[in-house]
Amino acid sequence: MTKLRLPVFKKEQSVGDLSLHIDLLNKTFQPLDYRRRLENLYETFETDEVLVTSSFGTKSVFLLWLISQIQPAQKVHFINTTYHFPETLKYKEELQKRFGLEIIEVMPDAADNKISREKQLWQTDTERCCAINKISPLEPIKGKHRIWISGVMAYQTDFRKNLRVWEQQEDLLKFHPLIDIEEAEFLYQTGLNKLPQHPLLDLGYGSVGCTHCTVKGEGRSGRWADKEKTECGLHPGFFAGK
């Protein structure tokens, strides 16, 4: 079956050209619900153009479940920072088996990761720690894709509430199908469809990242709790102007 092709962008176009196409995509996708947005995505783009990443945190399951239903051939990249909770790794294995996910593990550079461990950068330089273990390992993979799906939701942080369904991130199109879902709807759907929750959720962890930078707390309040930091830096424009 031939894919429907919207006039999105071509390889030779400059980054600046993307804004016009993003406006068109937002006009097309914004009125749709999250499921139809994902269906339309795969009707419009080839699967190998699409990058999906997941931290297998407390809010990951709904998007992974939707994708497994709509496009089961979609690969899921897991950035193994080497600092994940054991519960997160077990949860990843559970969802992989339950949803039939093809997971590709992405590792940081071993030497840089060792430096982050020896210098305990999560205490002294959290930005560098995230850059070494989470952001840099994904760079070569991003270059092989056109669209990057993210499961962020507007209600989670002040930064995220300003994101649209489509955003530009360097020369990638960042796609947020769940951006405007209400928390009540998210919880209702995960319960209705009996989706397994992260084992640390019942222990008071509203959001789960790396062990050193996660404590108990509602929502994302337990992430980098003693710092101004609220994002690792993967999302578009967060560090612009900082």
Sequence and secondary structure as in RCSB ss.txt:
>XXXX:A:sequence
MTKLRLPVFKKEQSVGDLSLHIDLLNKTFQPLDYRRRLENLYETFETDEVLVTSSFGTKSVFLLWLISQIQPAQK
VHFINTTYHFPETLKYKEELQKRFGLEIIEVMPDAADNKISREKQLWQTDTERCCAINKISPLEPIKGKHRIWIS
GVMAYQTDFRKNLRVWEQQEDLLKFHPLIDIEEAEFLYQTGLNKLPQHPLLDLGYGSVGCTHCTVKGEGRSGRWA
DKEKTECGLHPGFFAGK
>XXXX:A:secstr
      S   TTS GGGHHHHHHHHHHHHTTS HHHHHHHHHHHS GGGEEEB    TT HHHHHHHHHH TT E
EEEE  S B HHHHHHHHHHHHHHT EEEEE   HHHHHHHHHTTHHHH HHHHHIIIIIGGGHHHHTT SEEE 
   GGG TTGGG  SEEEETTEEEE TTTT  HHHHHHHHHHTT    TTGGGTBSS  BGGGB SBSTTTTBTT
TSS    S STTTTTT 
